[in-house]
Amino acid sequence: MQVFADRDICVGAGQCVLAAEKVFDQDENDGLVLVLTQEPTGAEQEGVRDAVDWCPSGAITLREG
C-alpha cells in the first residue's frame, strides 16, 4: 500500500490524523495534510482506508498492491 495526499485540494479537516495518526499529520503553518509514512505497515492500513473514506475533500488516495 502506498499513500498519497493532494495538498492542493486538502481543506485541513484533520480526519486523516484522527484515523491514522502514525501515517498523517497536519502542517503547523497551514493545517494541510502531511504524509508521515508513505508505505504504512499492516497495523496502520485499516486506519489509512478510514482516512480515505473520511476525507471530506478527497485529498487522500492510496494504491494497493
N, C-alpha and C positions, 0 to 999 in steps of 0.2 A: 504494500500500500504506500502510495505517495500522496502527500497533502499539498494543496496549492491554495493560496489566498490572493484575491484580486483587491488590492488596497484602493483601487480607483472606484470600486462600487461599494466598498465597506461603509457602513453607517455608524460603526462604533457601538453597537448594541451590547457587545460582550457576551452573547450567548455561547460563543465558541469557547471562551475561557471557562464558563460555568460547566460546559460539557466535558472539556478535556484540558485541565489547567497545566498539565505537563507538556502539552503539544502547542497550545496557543497562549498568547499574552496580548496586551494592548499597549501600544506606543504611548509613552508618558506625555509626549508633546501634542499628539493629535487624536489619541484614543482609538486609532485604527488597528486592525488585526496585525499581529506578528506571529509567524510560524516559528516555533522554537525547535521543533523536531519534524523534518520533512518526511521521515520514514518511521512512523510510530511502531512500537512493539505490539505484540498480540494483546496485552492487557489494556493498551491505550486505544486500540482500534474501535471498540464499541463507542467510546466517547467521541471519537472523530466522526463516526457515522451520525451520531446525535447532533454534533456541531453542524454538519451539512444540512440536516433536516431542520434545525432550529434557526439557522442564519436567515434573518428577515430580508436581506438584500441578495442572497445567493452568492456571496463572495467566496465561500469555501467550497472547493471541489476536491475530489480525490480520484486517483487512478489505482485500481486494484489489479493485482496480477503478479 
